[in-house]
Amino acid sequence: MDPMSAFPKVDSAVARRVLEMVRGCTFDDFILAPRRSVLERRDPAVIDLSCRLSRRLTLKRPIVSANMDTVTRAPMAIVQAEEGGIGIVDRGFRAGEIEPQVREVEIVKRTQHGVITDPYSVSPTATLDEAVSTMARSRVGTLVVLDENRRLQGLLTERDVRFVDRKGTHVADRMTPLASLVVHRGPLDLEAAERLMVERKIKKLPLVDDGGVLTGLITARDLLRRRRMPFATRDERGRLRVGAAIGATGDYLERASELVRAGVDVIVIDIAHGHSIVMERAIAQFRKRFGDVEMIAGNVATAEGARFLLERGADGIKVGIGPGGGCTTRMTTSFGVPQVQALVECRMAVADSGAGVIADGGIKRHGAIAQALLFGGDCTMLGSAFAGTTEAPGEVVQKSVLLPEQQKSVKVPFKVLRGMASLQAIRDRLDVEDADKVEIDALGAEGMEISVPARGSARPIVRDMIKHLCSSVSYGGASSLAELRRMFWADPEAFLIKQSPSGRRESYERTI
């Protein structure tokens, strides 16, 4: 684990003082006093923002998209990983429908590679129709041609089948044969592969063993992506990392098994109240079946809840009971903890155990990201910030909005954001559309469905968040996120200004 990604060791006496200051408070109750800046440029390319996600996973950017069915599927997870964070694919599929969630994970894992160890393949005796069908289904433009013993025979590209009368034509008739290919025997690092591809003027480089059996494929497209996206969150094989959520009852173990088989990097056991006997049983069964597979659990909001998950084997802890934009837990139950207090409590409980603390919810402005990362979060999870974007699931709908100054109605594009404990999400997930009203009411929804404006791609939103976080580092007198955290916890009173109601209005309320 990179030491720059670890949260600094927090003195227990200092932590208790901070906890007294923040009891009952959330982000808007505080503003941070600026310090002498040591940065000449607030450049995201040079300011280290690395953080811990969980015990064995780190991120270059502390942004995680929430496991909500109106926020994170494959397109969102791809953007997040390419920009240095990670996306958690939601579990909002109908009960028993595991394959759709697995497919979302597979799409992410196949988007980028270092060495593709399992490229899509076809037999030389297959028809061109079969090959074209495989290309269309997999959305790849090149197939490796392998015999029955997985020995490389050639490559077949979209160019080879374009304008060709496919009737009666086989792959062997149109492929580029092995004798005409540049092939490397044995392992090869990516830098050496790039030099070879430049020298031989090729876009694809198959790797084989001494027996001619395919061991991998390197493509120029993947090498270029690595250059363009140096902060991307990748696994040891160069693939984008992605997480996926499961529940704590029902098909959760079967779902986890298929997700692990698909190559998911982290499993999130996600329920509304993680400090519970239901979660205890789920973690025990998960660990028994999957050993040390990386696992985050939540949600909790107290020191006791964090210790509970930590002692049962969680590698990361999701913190937040009720602060999310689509959550109504506090309104419907009167239980919860203001998010700043929750983060400080859970940070004290996690201490230097190595587990990650994910600050989940309550972030309504970019500046609150810095606060969440100082008060105790290793990284932040956001949902409503990304709802309404192109990559978020759901259709764009046109709604009439009244313009008061002109007294006329205009059509505005919206998307739906719904909490995963909302009645609509529960109904879809449990497949109970045919249940009667009494049964549905008995589900006890703790979320709501709201409309959010359609707002283009999530990519510029993430980049703006990162720019503003770099500015926070600069205003705090630090040169990196890790240094800002160390400075804050060395003397928190020098940073924290508790605001009066008028101070909050001056700081965070704007009227046009």
N, C-alpha and C positions, 0 to 999 in steps of 0.2 A: 504494500500500500504506500503510495506516494505521501511522504510526510506533509507536503503542502496541502493535501486534500483533507487532512485530519482536523477535526475541531480541536482547539487548544485545550489543554488541561485547565479546568476551572477550579479555583480555590473555593473550598466549601463555605468558608466564612463570607467571602465576597458574593457567592451565589445566594446565600441566605439574605444578605443585604438587598440584592437586586430583587429577590422574590418579594420582599416586603414592599419595595417600591412599585412593583408591577401588579400586585394583587388586585384583581378585579379590572385589569386594564387590557386594552387591545392596541393595535398599531396607531390609531389616530390619537391616542392619549399622549403620545410622545413625539418629540422632534429631537434631532441629534445636533449637538453644537459642532459647528465646523472647526477644523484644525488647519494648521499650516500645511499646504499641499507640497508634496515632494515629487509630483509627476509633472513633466513638461507637456505630455500629451495623454489624453484619455483614450488610448488606442486599445480596443478589445483584442487586437492581434498580439499585444505584448504584455497585457496585464493578466496575471495568473488568477483565474477564478475557479480553479479546480476544487472539487468537493467530493465527499463520500456519499454514495447512494446507500450502500449496505456494507456489510463486513468486508466483502472481497471485490466490490465494484465501485469504480470512481467515475466521475463525470468531469469534463472540462468546463461545462456550463451548468449552474445549479438549477436547471429548469426541468420539471417533469410534467407531462400532460396527464390529466386525471383519467382514471379508468371509469369514464362515464360513456353511456351509449350514444350520447349526442356530442362527444368530444373526440375520443381516441379509437380509431381503427387504423388500418395499415397506412393510409396517406398521411395522417397526423404523426404517427410513430416514426415514419421515414423522415419527415421534416425535423422533428425533435432530435433524432439521432444524428442527422447530418449537421445540425447546428450545435451539437455538443451536449445535448441533454438526452432524454429518453422518454418514450411514450409507453403507457401501460394500457394494453388493449383490454377493453371492458368485458365483463361476463354477461352482458345484457342480451344474451341469446336465449331462445326458448329452452325450457328444461329438457335435457336429453340431447340437445343439438350442440355437440362438441365440435364437429368438423368446421363450421363457419368461423369459430374463433381460432382454431388451429390454422386455417387457411390464411387468416389475417397475419398471423405470426410468420408463416412461411413466406408470404409476400415480402415482408420486411427483410427476412434473413437472406432472400435471394436478390435483393435490390443492388447490393454492392458486395464485392469480394476482394480479397487479396489473391489467393489461389482458390479457384473453384474446384473443390474436391469431388463434387457430385454433379457435373454439368449434365444438362439434358442430352440424351443420346438416342440413336436410332440404329437399326441393323442395316447392313448394306443390301440385304435382300428385301427390305421393306419397300413399298410403293411410294412414289412421290406424294400421292394423296395422303398416305399415313404420316409422312414427314411434315407436310404442310399443316396437317391437323395438329401435330405435336407442337409446331412453332406457334400456331394460333392459340392453343390452350395454355402454353407456358409463357407466351409473350416474349420469346427470345428469337433472335435472328440467325443463330448459329447452332447447329447440332453436331456433336462429335459422333462419328460413325464407328461402332464397335462390333467385333464379332462375338460369338457366344461365350468366349473366355475373357471378354473385356479388353482384348488387344485392339489398339488403335488401327483403324483402316483408312480414315480420312476425315474431312470436315465437309459439312453441307451447310451453305448459307442461303439466305433469302435471294441473293443474286443468282445462285445456281438454279433456282426454280422459277425465276421470273420469266414470263412470256413463253413458258415451255408447255407443250402438249403433254399433260401428265398421264394420259391414258396409256397403260402398258409400260410405263417408264419406272425404273427402280432407282433407289438411292445410289447404287454403285455406278449407274450410268451418268450421273450428274455431279457427284461429289468430287472435291479436290483430293486425289489419292495421297496416301502416306508418302510415296516417293517424291511428291512435289511440295511437301510441307517442311517447314523448319520446326524441328522437334528437339526438345532437350531431355536427355536421359539423367535421371536422378533428381534430387531436390535442388531448388534454386531460390535464392532470396529475391525480393522484389526489385531491389536496386540493380542487381545483375540482370534480371529479366528485362528491365527497362533499357539497359545498355544494349542487350542482344536484339531487342525489338527495333531499336533505332538503327543499329548496324545493318540488320537484314531487311528493314523496311516492311515489317509485318505488324498486323493488328492483334493477332491471336497466337499464343504460344502453348501448344500441348506439352505436358510433362508425362513421361513414361518411365517405367522401371527397366531393368536390364532385359526382361522378358517381353518388352513391348506393351505391357499392360498399362492402361491410362491411370495416372495418379493425380492428375489435376489439369486445369486450364487457366492460363493467365491472359487477360484481355487488356488492350490499350485503354479501353473505356474505363475500366476499374482503376487503372493506374492514374489516369487523368483526374478521376474523381478524388482520389487520395490527395493529389496535389491541390485541387481546388478547395477541399474541405479538410484542412489539417486538424480541426478540433472535433471532428466527428467521433461519435461513441462507437467504437468497433471492438469486436471480439478478437481472439488470438488468430483467427483465420481471415481477418479483414472484413468480416460481415458486420452490418449495422446491428447494434444491440437493441433488444426490445423486451419489455415485460408483459405479463398478462395476469389478470385477476381471476381468482376463483372464490367461491363462497366457503362456508364452513359446514354445510350439510348437503344432502342430496348427492349429486354426481361429482362432488369436488375432487375426489381422489382420481376418478377416471379422467376427468378434465385435465388435472395436473399431469397425469401420465402421458396423455397425448400431446400436451404442450411441451413437456420436457423432451419427448421424442422428436418434436418439430424443431428443437433447438432454442427454445425460449431461454433468455438469460437470467430472469428472475421471476419468481411467482409471488403474487401479492394475495394473501388471504385477507379478504376485505369484507368486513361486516360493520354495521353501524356502531355496535358496542363491543369492542375487542377485549375488554376486561370482563370475561364471562366464561362460564363453564362450557359453553358451546365452542368458543375459541380454544380453550384448553384442550378439549377432546380433538379438535381439528388439527392443531399443531402436533399433538402426540401421534396421531395417525399419519400425518404428513411426514414427520421425521422417521417414523418406523418404516415407511415405504420408500422414501426418496433420499434418506441419508442426509448428506450435506448440500443438497441442491439449494441455491441461494433463495432465501424466502424472507419477505417483508410481511408484517402483520399489522392490523389496525382496525378501527381507530380507537385511540385512547386519548385522555387529556389530563391525566394525573400522574404523579410520581409512582403511586402504587400500580397503576395500570401499565406504565412503562416497564417497571421491574417485573411485573407478572409476565409480560411477553418476552422480556429478555431472559428470564430464568427458564423459560420453556423452549428457548432455542431460536428466537427470531433474530435474523441478521440485520433487519431494519425495522423501525417502528414508525407508523404513520400517526401523526399527532393532529387532532382536531375533532372536537365533538360540537357540531352545530354552527361553525363559522361560515360555511360555504354558501354561495349565492342561491343554490337550489335546495338548501337544507332547511327544514322547519323543526328540527328536533327540539331546540330550545323553546320555541313557541308552543309546541304541542305537549312537551313533557316538563318544561322548566328545569331540565338538567343540562349541564354543559359547563365549560370553563372558558372565560375569555382567552383568546388565542395567545396573547403574549404571556400571560400567567402559565398557560398550559405548556408553552415551549420551554420556559425557564424551569418549571418543575420536572419535565421529562428529560431535559438536558442534565439536570442534577442527578437524576436516577440512572441515566445511561453512563454518565461520567466517561471514563476512558476504556470502556468495555470493547470498543471497536465497532459497535452496531451503529447504523445510520439513523438519524432523526429526520423524518420528512415532514416539513411544515405544510399541512394540508388544509387550505381554506383561509378565508378572511383577507386575502390580498386583493384590494380593490384599486390600487394604483401602483405604479412601478416602484415608487420609493419604499413601499412596504416590503418589497422583496429583500432589500438590504436589512431592514429591521428584523424580518423573520430569520435571516441568516446570522444576525448578531445575537438575537435573544436565545438561540438554541438550535435552530434548524441547520442540518448539514446541507439540505437542498429544499426547494420549494415545489409544491404540487399545485397546479393551476387548472381550473376547469372553465369558468365563465370567461376568462380572458381569451380563450381560444374557441369558444362556441361562436357560431356564426361565420367562421372562416371557411374558405373553400375546402380545406382538408377535413373539416368536421363532418360527420355523417348527417344525413337528413336533407330534405328538399328545401329549396328557397321558396317562400310564400310571399305574396304581395299583400300588405295590410294597409288599410286607410289610416292616415295620421293627420290630425287637424293642426294646421299652422295658425296659432292664435293671432299673430300680428296681421295675417292676411285673411283670417276667417274662411279659409278654404281647405278642402281635404285633398291630400296627395297620396299616391301609392308608394310605399317604401318596402324594400325587400327585407325579410326577416328569416331567421332560422329558429328552431326550438332548442332550448336548454332545459333539461329536466334532471332533478336530483335522482340518484339511483335508488333512493328510498321513497320516491314519489309513487302515487297510486298507479300512474300509467306505466312506469318502468317495472314495477312489481308485477303488474298484470301481464305485461309482455314476457317477462322473464319466466314467470310461473305458468304461462299459457292457460290463463283462467278467464279468457274472454267470455266463456259460456257460463261462468259461475254466477249465481244469483247475487243480488245486492248485499244481502247479509254476509255472504262469504267474502265478498270483496271488501266490505267495510271492516271485517274482522282482521284484515291484513295489517292495519295500523300504520298507514303511510306516514313518513316523517320527511317528506320532500315535496317539491312543487314543480310545476311546468311553467316556464316563462318564455317569452319571445325576445330574441336578441337581434340587433341589426346585423345583416350580412355585411362582412367587412373585408373581403378579399383574402389573400393567402395568410397563413399563420407565420410564414417565414419572416417578413418584415416586422411582425409583432415581436417575435423572439429576439430579433436583432436589436430592436429599440430597447427591449428590457435589458439586454446585455450592455448596451451603450450607457443606459442610465445607471446600471449597477457599477460600471467603471467610474462614472462620475461620483457615485457615492464613495467609492474607495478613495478617489482624489480628495473630496471634501473632508473625508475622515483623516487625512494626513498619512495615508498608507500607500504602499506600492503594489499590494496584492490583497485578495480577500482574506487569506490566512493572516497577514500582518494586521489588517483592520480588526479581525476578531481578537487577536492577541492584545492589541492596544485597548480595545473596548473592555475586555474582561480584566485587564490590569488596573483600570481606573474607570469603572462604569459611570460614576457620578460626574466625571468630566464630560461625558457625552450626553447623558440623559437629561432632557428638560421635560418635565411633566407639565402639560399644557392646561390652561384654564379653558372653559367653553369658548370664550372669545378668541383665545389663542388657536384652538382647533379650527374655528371658522376662518381665521386669518390664514392659517397654514394650508388647509385642505378643501375649503369651499370656494368655488369660483362661480360667479354669475356673469352672464353675457348680456 
